[in-house]
Each structure stands twice: as structure tokens, then as C-alpha cells.
């Protein structure tokens, strides 16, 4: 059996400067996410099987997440609210559920 010794440390941030930076990152992420939601149908239709990155409310598509991030960073190097997604090759229904702890069906 493999034993992992990873630990998580949590701390409360009270520094106003750090809080302002985090809020700025969140606002930029929210703007990028809103852009993505508004353009999702055309993004999914045009970029199946690709990794996409949204930065500066602009789309960057490539074969890998690293390539998509590099394209975005070249145009928007200061956008801390960028994110990446993989667009599945085939359109299908997906079910995401927390399955741990579920009992057997009757």
C-alpha cells in the first residue's frame, strides 16, 4: 500500500493588498467566464477535440493546454483571470455526480 504524506495548510488572509489582488483576479476570471458562456455554442461547434484558453475576453485554441496558454499569454500577458478547458471531440450527454458513499440500489 502506498502512503501519502501530503498535507494542507489553511490560513486567513487579512492583508488588504493581497485581498485586493485576489478580488481583481476573480473579477477578471468572471469577465472571461461570462464571455465564454455567451460564446459557448460557437466555441464548442468550432473547436471540438481542442484545448481552449480564454484571456482578455478572447479565445485561443490549440492541441494542448500549454499551447493554448502560450497563445493567450503572448497577447494578454497580464491576465490573471484566464482559464483553460478541453472541448470533447464528440458531443454527448455527460453526468457528473459524487458517487462515493452511495449505497446499493434496491
C-alpha positions in Angstrom: 0.0 0.0 0.0 1.3 3.5 -0.9 1.1 6.0 1.9 1.0 9.7 1.0 2.2 12.3 3.4 0.7 15.4 1.7 -0.7 18.0 4.0 -2.9 21.0 3.5 -2.3 24.2 5.4 -5.0 26.9 5.5 -4.6 30.4 6.7 -6.7 33.5 6.8 -5.5 36.4 4.6 -6.1 39.8 6.2 -3.7 41.9 4.3 -5.8 44.5 2.3 -3.3 44.4 -0.6 -3.5 40.7 -1.0 -7.3 40.8 -0.7 -7.5 43.4 -3.4 -5.2 41.4 -5.7 -7.4 38.3 -5.2 -10.6 40.3 -5.9 -9.0 41.6 -9.1 -8.1 38.1 -10.3 -11.7 37.0 -9.5 -13.2 39.9 -11.4 -11.0 39.1 -14.5 -11.9 35.5 -14.3 -15.6 36.3 -14.0 -15.4 38.6 -17.1 -13.6 35.8 -19.1 -16.1 33.2 -17.9 -19.1 35.5 -18.8 -17.5 35.9 -22.3 -17.2 32.1 -22.6 -20.8 31.5 -21.5 -22.0 34.0 -24.1 -20.0 32.3 -26.9 -20.1 28.7 -25.8 -22.2 27.3 -28.6 -19.9 28.6 -31.3 -16.8 27.7 -29.3 -18.0 24.1 -28.9 -19.0 23.8 -32.5 -15.7 25.1 -33.9 -13.2 23.6 -31.6 -14.1 20.0 -30.9 -11.1 18.0 -29.7 -9.1 21.1 -28.8 -7.9 22.8 -25.7 -9.1 26.4 -25.4 -8.0 29.3 -23.2 -10.0 32.4 -22.6 -8.0 35.5 -21.7 -8.8 39.2 -22.1 -12.3 38.0 -23.2 -10.7 36.4 -26.3 -10.5 32.8 -27.3 -7.3 30.9 -28.0 -7.5 27.3 -29.3 -4.7 24.7 -29.7 -4.0 21.0 -29.5 -2.7 21.2 -25.9 -3.4 23.3 -22.9 0.2 24.5 -22.8 0.0 25.7 -26.4 -3.4 27.5 -25.7 -1.9 29.2 -22.6 1.2 30.3 -24.6 -1.0 31.8 -27.3 -3.1 33.7 -24.7 0.0 34.9 -22.8 1.5 36.3 -26.0 -1.5 38.6 -26.4 -2.7 39.1 -22.8 0.4 38.5 -20.6 -1.1 40.3 -17.6 -4.5 38.5 -17.4 -4.6 36.5 -14.2 -8.2 35.5 -14.8 -7.5 33.3 -17.8 -8.7 29.7 -17.8 -8.4 26.6 -20.0 -10.9 23.9 -21.0 -10.8 20.8 -23.2 -13.7 20.7 -25.7 -14.6 17.0 -26.1 -14.3 15.6 -29.6 -17.8 14.2 -29.7 -21.0 15.8 -28.4 -22.7 13.6 -25.8 -24.6 13.9 -22.6 -22.4 13.8 -19.5 -23.4 13.1 -16.0 -21.2 14.4 -13.2 -22.0 13.0 -9.8 -20.4 12.4 -6.5 -20.5 8.6 -6.2 -18.6 7.9 -3.0 -20.7 6.7 -0.2 -23.7 5.8 -2.3 -25.4 2.6 -1.2 -26.6 -0.1 -3.5 -29.8 0.4 -5.4 -32.9 -1.6 -4.2 
